[in-house]
Amino acid sequence: MNLNKLDKRAKGYWLSVNLFVVLIAVIALVIFFLSIDKQTLKAVLLPVAIPSGILLLLLIIFPFIKYHFYSYGFNEKHVVINYGVIFKHRITIPVCQIQDLHIVEGPLMMLFGLSGIIFSTAGSNFTLPAIEKANAKQMVSAIEEYLITRVKEKSNEEVL
Amino acid sequence: MKKFYKGHVYYHLLVDAIIIGLIFLSIAANAQAENVVFKPWVYVGLFLAAYVIKTVYNILYVKLSYYELKEKEIRCRRGVLFRKETILEYSKIHAINKKQNILHKFFQVAILTIDSGSTNTATTAEITIWERVDVVDKLKAEIAAYQQGKHDAFSSQPSEAPRTKSNKENLYKFTSKLKLVYSLIHTLTALLIFAVSVALVAGTIALLSQLPAFIVSKYVSLEFVLEILIFSLIFALIILLFTFFISFIDYLFKYYDFRLHRTESGLEVSYGFFSRSTNNFELSKIKAVIIRQSLLQRLFGLASINVEVVGYVESSDDNKSNGTLPGALIPLCKKSQVNDFLAKILPEFVPQAPQHKAKKYFPFVSWTLLFTLVPLIIASGACAWLLFNLSVPKEAIIIFVVCALALLFAITCLILIKGGLEYRNSGLSIGDGAVTLYGGGFTKKCVVIQKRNVISLEDVTTPMRKKSGIFSYKVHIFTNAATNVFTLKHLDAALKDNLTACVND
């Protein structure tokens, strides 16, 4: 099975989401530092600023690393999703076990021209985030066709 | 179309009067305590208004709700403001539950809930019918006949009251002695947690007593700490006795007259005194069997068996799972009896001995230690730095550091012990029709899943573990409950293909 990378715009999308979080965190930190006296500020600055700085840096770098490790693929029988930076996950979803397919788009996703796909099974929901809109529709149509064929095959197997 | 039974309106007349009355009494008591006193007629007026609204709602609910058993499906229409019509095919039904509490018995009514495996309705049953108790019993039998395609034979039979199953047919007896042991184990678990906490506190005090005398006398008076310790001990013992008593009474009534019967198509589990629940499900709808052994159960050679069936969970009121335990099959038995019970009741689910075990101990503790200890060390270091810069006396900083070190030591020990138990318990066995997964730390779990119910597989590894050929596997199974994933930790990479072959594709 050939594995595909997510759309490159996914990095920009994740970065925007994280930058939004960073912005709120920075505003909160500035308000906190302004509200305390100089002596406390001197004491607090390092223990608060160093972990916060590391965390903020990670939030900015993380989308690029996450993108690097994300890949997906599908054929007539399975959908495979690989993800994870330290803990590498590989999910194998049999096509015949998919109950619903959902295409999701949030406002930021729309801005970047991206869509996500949710594969709903009887056990869990699996998400494939941030692929190009047209690609998502194409993938869903293809999986729908595979699903119909596979269900027919399965019912024939049961009859035999 | 048949209407819901009006007896439920009378039942709610009584229950609502009690509930609304209690709410208003508590509001009145609270208002009096805060010196905000209204005239009595205000409370009476508000109580009557709320009571009338609720009663009108109940009358409308019963008047506007219908159900019908058709050839292939059951239809139910209910609701007052938001009307809902549910159509459920008999073949899709997973569990049929009858619920009757002590007040329901007084009014001769019961509630029938019918559940399919739909993920959209994971917290409530698809169909709820309020009926007379004899009608509920008849409905249960009729739906079962429809499910088996034997409805014609069923309708030609003269209508008769359902036969009460004899004690001989009961496959498991949950005696008062077993309930006592069950409660004791739960109480002992609380005692164990308490003992560990006491050991931690005592350890910290011992550490503190090693500090220079002037620090102890200045900041921590040992006599004062001892007084607190003795007081806590007495208080905890009273709480433990109370817990044991309540727990015993709870299990006595919750599992009152526990009955497990074989029916024509499956199993029937019924129990409860104040609220009796009768659960019916087909054998083919059982997704997995879970054998659980807590640390104390293992010490006494005991085990509990639960079944994973959509719509059957261990909770008193809700009939669906929200992270609650799967339904009980055998609440407590000897470990040696587990296979005999399962061979008698569910032979397809008899667990196999583990064929593959976890490869190494280190992966069980490595990341947990890192993710727990590093943030704790950073936070403690930051706090110590803060105390130092805020000109707090050095002795107080030393006390803080000693306490932080003791905490770190205790957490490390806990992680190492849990990791050791997980390493020992982890295992896998793949049979012809079923997969047996072993895992768990303090609570050992053995899960037997039919291969047809394995929905998908997820493997997890890290670059280092990949090099050593170690993978963890998450097996997703068919259920709409929250417990739909079972994890196998740190097994051989070569097992991936064997497990993938188990997925129903």
Interface residues (C-beta under 8 A of the other chain):
Chain A: T40 K42 A43 V44 L46 P47 V48 P51 K77 H78 G84 I86 F87 K88 H89 R90 I91 T92 I93 P94 V95 C96 Q97 Q99 S120 T121 A122 G123 S124 N125 F126
Chain B: G117 T119 W367 I378 G381 A382 C383 W385 L386 N389 L390 I455 S456 L457 E458 D459 V460 T461 T462 P463 K466 H476 I477 F478 T479 N480 N484 V485 T500 V503 N504 D505
